[in-house]
Amino acid sequence: MALPETMPLTRTGAGRARRRAGVLLLLLPVAGLVWVPLYARDEPRLFGVPFFYWYQLAWVGLCIACMAGAALLLRSPAPGGST
């Protein structure tokens, strides 16, 4: 049984580095939001909004950027060669 062309048998060093970078981008929001003591405070305020709220709101955009970057890094190569 032959494997499809999009599933390489071995990973190159560059492939491993891309995978690690992608996984790191996915873990970054988890680390930033799960560790509540990091942001469970009132100061500094931004336009009168307590830190607790604007920190979490800032992560909405950061999560989008991290997920987009990870998707680009972890996507499979297109059939036929170049990505």
Steps between C-alpha positions, in 0.01 A plus 500: 500500500654828389492813714357820353755753383396749771622267777880505503668195651761707685501851633780737416664725756311796357173307529566427866584865568177614331302248704658614827436865416138420414445310823662782697263748337205284606625466857574871546135607553442206733793603718397864494140438600507192723742652752241728665727649772688671217207729421270481805549862600342838453799713399622622254180636352462577131245776432344420838466126426661272761798292390307176554259586218722668244767232533248231406356713220849557358542122481206475259709660225815325614324161485385572146855591398648193672247265342552650154877469535473142622266411213753633250786315666320169550314469171575204280692555178284528192485193275751545225783660689517865597303654789 
